[in-house]
Every structure is written in structure tokens, then in C-alpha cells.
Amino acid sequence: MSLVDKMIVVVDDEPDTAEMFAEMLRLNGYKVHKSYGGAEAIEIIRQVRPDAVVLDLMMPDVSGVDVISMLSQDSQLARIPVIIVTARSKPPSVKMSPDAKNYVYLTKPVAYLDLKSAVDEAILAAQSNTSR
């Protein structure tokens, strides 16, 4: 399965960080939409139905935890893999969707290969789950 042209939404309230992650993903052939806040991210995710979301947790408007909660409550969005990229050292207690395998947790700073691997693996796992 080709990962080229898959759509990723990158969500981080720090524009430089969002752009750095977006560029890392573009280098691998992904199409990327960026958002600098949770509220905007929810709208973008609903509109573009991405193949994965790279999500910061700590944002000033709507937290990443709230974005995850919204995704898990929407049957059309619940299976989108989420790669949580945050400065927190341990995962939050988030009510995960029944298909909780679609969450990956990375701690900042994130190396290029770690982000690439996490996104690639999350999308491939989601594709194999939907083809069953």
C-alpha cells in the first residue's frame, strides 16, 4: 500500500513546530493541513477526513485531549489514527475510543524518523483494520 498522497492534519499551537512536523511529513509524500488550535483542528478534520492526525495536547483554546474526545465520539472520525506529540512525559488519561490501538504517543522533541515511523505505521494499521 502506498502512503504517498495520504492526508495528515498537524495540530500544534506553536507555528514553528507545526511547520517543522508538516515539512517532515511532506518530505515523505504526505499532503498536510496545519492547524494552530484545537477548535480549528476539529473543523479541518471534519472537512478533509485525514488519514492521520499529529496532535499536540497542550493548546490554549481546545486541548488535544478534547480533540481526541470529539474524534472518539464521532463514528465517522473515531478510526482516524492520532499521533500525540507533546512535551508531557506520560500519556494523559484520555477516554479512548473502542479502537484505542489508533493512538500513538511521542514525547517532544521528536526525531524525524520517529515521527515518520509512527505516522506510517498508524496509517498502515488503520488501513488493514478497515479492509477486514
N, C-alpha and C positions, 0 to 999 in steps of 0.2 A: 504494500500500500504506500502510495506516495504522500508525503507530508507537504510537498510544495503547494503553495496557494491556499493552505489552510488558514483560517481567520483566528487571530488571537486578539483579545482585549487586554491591554495592560492598564492597571489602575494603581496610581501612586500619587499622593498629593505633592510630592517633590518633582517638579517638571524635569529636572536633570536626570533623576533616577528613572522616571518613566521613559524618557528618550533613550537612555542607555539600554534599558531592557528591550525597548522596541527595536533598536538598532541591532542588538544581539540576535533577535528573532528574525528580523528582515534578512540578515546575512545567511540564514538557513532557508530562505524562500517563503517564509510566512508573510501573510498580509497582516497588518497591525492597525488597530484603532487604539488611541490613547485616551485616558480619562484621568482627570486630576482630583476626583472626588467620588464618593460612593453614590450620591444621588444621580450624577451624570452617568456613572458606570451602569447603573441599573437600566437607564433608558437606552444606552448604547447596546447593552447585552440583549435587551428585548427586541431591538430593531435588527441587529445584524446576526443574532443567533450564532455566536462564535463557536469554534471547535474547542477552545480552551480560554480560561481567564487567568492572568497573572495578577495577583491581588495583594496589595498592602493591607494590613489590618488597621493600623492607627492613622485615621484620617479625621479631619476636623468636622466634616458635615455628617455623613453617614459612614459608620465604621465598616471595615471589611467583614466583621462578624455579622453585622446587619445585612450586608450584601449576600453573604453565604446563606443566611436565614431566608432571605427573599428567594434566592435561587432554589433552595430545597423545598419551598412551599409551592413552587410553580412546576407542574408536571412537565411542561414543555422545556423548562430550563434546568431541571434537577439533575440531569445526567451530564451536563457540561462539566468537564474536569476543571478543578480550581487548583492552581499552584499558588499557595500562600507564601509570599516573600515578605518577611518582616524583621524588625530588629528584636522582637521578643524572642527570648531564648527557649521557651517551651510553648507547645501548641495551646491555644485557648480552649476553654470548654465550650464547644460550639455544638448545638443540636444539629448533627449531620443528617443528611437525607438517608433513606434506607440503603442507598447505594454509596456508602461512605468511602468506598475504595477510590472514588474520583477526587479525593483531596490529597495533595502533596504539600509538605511543609518544608520550606527552606529558610535559613536564617541569614540576614544580611551581615556582611557583604556576600554576594553570591557570585561565584565564578562563572564565566561564560559556559563552560562545558557542563556544569551542574544545572544551570537553567535550561540549556538546550536538551540535556538528557531528560530532565523532569517533564518538560513540555512534550517532547517526542513520545516518551513512554506513556504519559497520561492520555494523549490523543489516540495512540495505537490501542491502549487498553479500552478506551471508550468505544472505539470502532469495533473491536472484537466483541464487546458486550452487546452492541446494538445489532450485530449481524447474526446473533444466536436466535 
